[in-house]
């Protein structure tokens, strides 16, 4: 089998996950091809991705009619459809999960965005989704909000794989890592294994430039004398922030606290670089 850029990236310790999911992608065999031939090693999804998949295809029409006839609400229909698609994707990626020693081959399913400020609601929905999908390579996506982080700690303590998403600030990233380590410590204290649960910390990239560059453009209009210095920062802040996050990752990975857990087989909580497409055409 020929080597692709994704295979080359994996040889350098990087795993590329596809930020897209649709039933057509799975049923057509294209997802299996991307995994077997191209080197895709995981998948993420969110409600917007499912919305686009459902709008852009008639594949779901029969299910929607059937579920609607059963009296399900739009939210309930969405969950049934999402669980079916996620389960099928998990099955395609299961060989990657097995051969990687439970470090890759995950598919992420997000709790409702309406629960972003509801700790208990997040935990309850996550438990329900885990039971419905019933696949070991499922990851539940939880936002890194003040209410989300206690939910993360509870879920990982229970052995649920969690993708903590919507991380922008370095201070928030530290809180995310602390929630992960606290959860592993809880498992160890309860006599539970710490080598059978995984987590990633999804730090967003290009959206930071979108926000910061707009402020820099305003500064350009106000401070003409500093124009060259300001222009030199355009499109640079997001990568700088990601580098700082990775330095924190390395710092914590070398800490006595993490090393004590690693001695029992705990995985590092890997940074996942999210929102990596370029938003500015320049």
C-alpha positions as semicolon CSV with decimal commas, in nm:
position;residue;x (nm);y (nm);z (nm)
1;X;0,000;0,000;0,000
2;X;0,137;0,341;-0,099
3;X;0,220;0,590;0,174
4;X;0,007;0,904;0,191
5;X;0,089;1,231;0,371
6;X;-0,136;1,110;0,653
7;X;0,076;0,797;0,693
8;X;0,388;1,014;0,699
9;X;0,234;1,234;0,967
10;X;0,154;0,928;1,176
11;X;0,517;0,818;1,151
12;X;0,598;1,149;1,325
13;X;0,349;1,083;1,605
14;X;0,052;1,272;1,459
15;X;-0,295;1,123;1,407
16;X;-0,529;1,286;1,157
17;X;-0,898;1,268;1,245
18;X;-1,171;1,352;0,995
19;X;-1,400;1,633;1,111
20;X;-1,701;1,510;0,916
21;X;-1,955;1,229;0,922
22;X;-2,253;1,127;0,711
23;X;-2,437;0,802;0,649
24;X;-2,345;0,815;0,281
25;X;-1,977;0,831;0,375
26;X;-2,013;0,510;0,577
27;X;-2,255;0,317;0,357
28;X;-2,063;0,386;0,036
29;X;-1,747;0,236;0,179
30;X;-1,563;0,566;0,143
31;X;-1,493;0,590;0,515
32;X;-1,346;0,239;0,515
33;X;-1,127;0,339;0,219
34;X;-1,010;0,657;0,392
35;X;-0,913;0,452;0,695
36;X;-0,750;0,160;0,510
37;X;-0,581;0,348;0,226
38;X;-0,545;0,713;0,321
39;X;-0,451;0,683;0,688
40;X;-0,747;0,850;0,863
41;X;-0,727;0,744;1,228
42;X;-1,038;0,889;1,390
43;X;-1,347;1,104;1,341
44;X;-1,525;1,389;1,512
45;X;-1,878;1,515;1,471
46;X;-2,101;1,788;1,607
47;X;-2,464;1,894;1,558
48;X;-2,371;2,127;1,272
49;X;-2,198;1,844;1,086
50;X;-2,508;1,626;1,121
51;X;-2,731;1,914;1,015
52;X;-2,532;1,957;0,693
53;X;-2,533;1,582;0,628
54;X;-2,910;1,558;0,674
55;X;-2,984;1,869;0,465
56;X;-2,749;1,767;0,186
57;X;-2,886;1,418;0,123
58;X;-3,216;1,234;0,089
59;X;-3,060;0,936;0,269
60;X;-3,227;1,031;0,596
61;X;-3,575;1,109;0,458
62;X;-3,725;0,765;0,524
63;X;-3,594;0,759;0,882
64;X;-3,730;1,107;0,948
65;X;-4,074;1,010;0,820
66;X;-4,074;0,687;1,023
67;X;-3,955;0,853;1,344
68;X;-4,195;1,143;1,296
69;X;-4,483;0,899;1,260
70;X;-4,381;0,753;1,597
71;X;-4,434;1,094;1,754
72;X;-4,067;1,172;1,824
73;X;-3,962;1,534;1,861
74;X;-3,697;1,678;1,627
75;X;-3,440;1,648;1,908
76;X;-3,530;1,283;1,966
77;X;-3,516;1,209;1,593
78;X;-3,176;1,373;1,572
79;X;-3,042;1,158;1,854
80;X;-3,164;0,834;1,696
81;X;-3,005;0,927;1,363
82;X;-2,679;1,043;1,524
83;X;-2,648;0,728;1,736
84;X;-2,699;0,507;1,428
85;X;-2,437;0,690;1,223
86;X;-2,185;0,713;1,507
87;X;-2,225;0,342;1,585
88;X;-2,158;0,250;1,222
89;X;-1,853;0,477;1,208
90;X;-1,721;0,326;1,533
91;X;-1,741;-0,019;1,373
92;X;-1,537;0,095;1,073
93;X;-1,270;0,247;1,295
94;X;-1,263;-0,036;1,551
95;X;-0,956;-0,206;1,390
96;X;-0,759;0,119;1,432
97;X;-0,867;0,135;1,796
98;X;-0,756;-0,223;1,855
99;X;-0,419;-0,207;1,679
100;X;-0,330;0,127;1,835
101;X;-0,381;0,002;2,188
102;X;-0,686;0,222;2,250
103;X;-0,510;0,546;2,153
104;X;-0,674;0,604;1,811
105;X;-0,979;0,488;1,618
106;X;-1,223;0,704;1,815
107;X;-1,544;0,866;1,691
108;X;-1,671;1,170;1,883
109;X;-2,037;1,240;1,955
110;X;-2,122;1,574;2,115
111;X;-2,371;1,636;2,393
112;X;-2,634;1,897;2,315
113;X;-2,495;2,253;2,304
114;X;-2,797;2,350;2,516
115;X;-2,627;2,171;2,807
116;X;-2,310;2,381;2,797
117;X;-2,397;2,538;3,133
118;X;-2,563;2,232;3,289
119;X;-2,327;1,991;3,464
120;X;-2,582;1,731;3,568
121;X;-2,764;1,748;3,235
122;X;-2,435;1,690;3,052
123;X;-2,350;1,388;3,267
124;X;-2,697;1,236;3,222
125;X;-2,700;1,283;2,845
126;X;-2,346;1,150;2,810
127;X;-2,434;0,836;3,004
128;X;-2,739;0,782;2,783
129;X;-2,538;0,826;2,462
130;X;-2,265;0,590;2,581
131;X;-2,527;0,324;2,655
132;X;-2,702;0,379;2,321
133;X;-2,389;0,358;2,106
134;X;-2,229;0,083;2,318
135;X;-1,891;0,092;2,146
136;X;-1,556;0,112;2,330
137;X;-1,414;0,358;2,075
138;X;-1,684;0,619;2,130
139;X;-1,574;0,957;2,264
140;X;-1,823;1,196;2,417
141;X;-1,763;1,560;2,332
142;X;-1,807;1,804;2,621
143;X;-1,734;2,179;2,600
144;X;-1,467;2,329;2,825
145;X;-1,713;2,557;3,003
146;X;-1,713;2,608;3,381
147;X;-2,008;2,367;3,398
148;X;-1,854;2,128;3,147
149;X;-1,531;2,057;3,335
150;X;-1,696;1,900;3,643
151;X;-1,896;1,683;3,403
152;X;-1,571;1,582;3,233
153;X;-1,421;1,478;3,565
154;X;-1,728;1,272;3,655
155;X;-1,747;1,099;3,317
156;X;-1,378;1,009;3,295
157;X;-1,393;0,888;3,655
158;X;-1,665;0,650;3,533
159;X;-1,447;0,528;3,246
160;X;-1,606;0,732;2,966
161;X;-1,373;0,851;2,688
162;X;-1,410;1,229;2,659
163;X;-1,316;1,484;2,394
164;X;-1,309;1,821;2,571
165;X;-1,384;2,077;2,303
166;X;-1,399;2,453;2,246
167;X;-1,067;2,528;2,418
168;X;-0,921;2,865;2,325
169;X;-0,726;3,000;2,624
170;X;-0,416;2,852;2,786
171;X;-0,566;2,893;3,134
172;X;-0,872;2,693;3,027
173;X;-0,645;2,424;2,883
174;X;-0,476;2,390;3,223
175;X;-0,819;2,343;3,379
176;X;-0,901;2,074;3,124
177;X;-0,583;1,881;3,201
178;X;-0,648;1,913;3,573
179;X;-0,998;1,767;3,529
180;X;-0,846;1,472;3,340
181;X;-0,580;1,407;3,605
182;X;-0,833;1,442;3,888
183;X;-1,055;1,186;3,716
184;X;-0,770;0,938;3,676
185;X;-0,676;0,989;4,040
186;X;-1,038;0,921;4,136
187;X;-1,031;0,597;3,939
188;X;-0,703;0,490;4,098
189;X;-0,835;0,569;4,447
190;X;-1,144;0,357;4,376
191;X;-0,931;0,066;4,261
192;X;-1,035;0,111;3,896
193;X;-0,784;0,080;3,608
194;X;-0,650;0,400;3,454
195;X;-0,522;0,243;3,132
196;X;-0,863;0,185;2,973
197;X;-0,989;0,543;2,934
198;X;-0,879;0,805;2,683
199;X;-0,925;1,179;2,643
200;X;-0,824;1,452;2,402
201;X;-0,820;1,827;2,454
202;X;-0,953;2,005;2,144
203;X;-0,777;2,339;2,119
204;X;-0,914;2,562;1,845
205;X;-0,674;2,728;1,606
206;X;-0,798;2,941;1,317
207;X;-1,091;3,092;1,504
208;X;-0,840;3,268;1,728
209;X;-0,687;3,440;1,426
210;X;-1,035;3,532;1,308
211;X;-1,097;3,715;1,637
212;X;-0,749;3,865;1,686
213;X;-0,691;3,971;1,325
214;X;-1,010;4,177;1,333
215;X;-0,867;4,367;1,630
216;X;-0,533;4,408;1,455
217;X;-0,708;4,552;1,149
218;X;-0,869;4,813;1,376
219;X;-0,527;4,897;1,518
220;X;-0,390;4,942;1,166
221;X;-0,647;5,212;1,104
222;X;-0,560;5,385;1,430
223;X;-0,179;5,352;1,446
224;X;-0,026;5,408;1,106
225;X;0,324;5,453;1,254
226;X;0,316;5,093;1,383
227;X;0,168;4,946;1,065
228;X;0,462;4,716;0,981
229;X;0,475;4,568;1,331
230;X;0,098;4,518;1,342
231;X;0,089;4,356;0,997
232;X;0,362;4,114;1,105
233;X;0,121;3,973;1,364
234;X;-0,165;3,902;1,123
235;X;-0,231;3,529;1,095
236;X;0,030;3,447;1,360
237;X;-0,145;3,453;1,697
238;X;-0,333;3,122;1,665
239;X;-0,020;2,919;1,596
240;X;0,163;3,100;1,877
241;X;-0,121;3,010;2,113
242;X;-0,108;2,645;2,002
243;X;0,266;2,634;2,067
244;X;0,209;2,771;2,417
245;X;-0,060;2,507;2,479
246;X;0,179;2,235;2,365
247;X;0,446;2,364;2,602
248;X;0,193;2,328;2,886
249;X;0,121;1,973;2,764
250;X;0,492;1,888;2,777
251;X;0,529;2,049;3,119
252;X;0,241;1,851;3,269
253;X;0,347;1,527;3,095
254;X;0,682;1,555;3,275
255;X;0,525;1,631;3,614
256;X;0,539;1,389;3,906
257;X;0,160;1,396;3,919
258;X;0,118;1,262;3,567
259;X;0,414;1,027;3,584
260;X;0,262;0,856;3,890
261;X;-0,050;0,782;3,683
262;X;0,153;0,686;3,375
263;X;0,330;0,424;3,585
264;X;-0,010;0,255;3,617
265;X;-0,063;0,273;3,240
266;X;-0,250;0,604;3,204
267;X;-0,249;0,760;2,860
268;X;-0,154;1,123;2,809
269;X;-0,447;1,347;2,728
270;X;-0,339;1,438;2,378
271;X;-0,393;1,787;2,238
272;X;-0,625;1,780;1,938
273;X;-0,585;2,075;1,703
274;X;-0,936;2,171;1,595
275;X;-1,071;2,432;1,353
276;X;-0,756;2,415;1,145
277;X;-0,896;2,532;0,812
278;X;-0,782;2,877;0,703
279;X;-1,061;3,130;0,745
280;X;-0,884;3,424;0,584
281;X;-0,831;3,376;0,206
282;X;-0,512;3,583;0,227
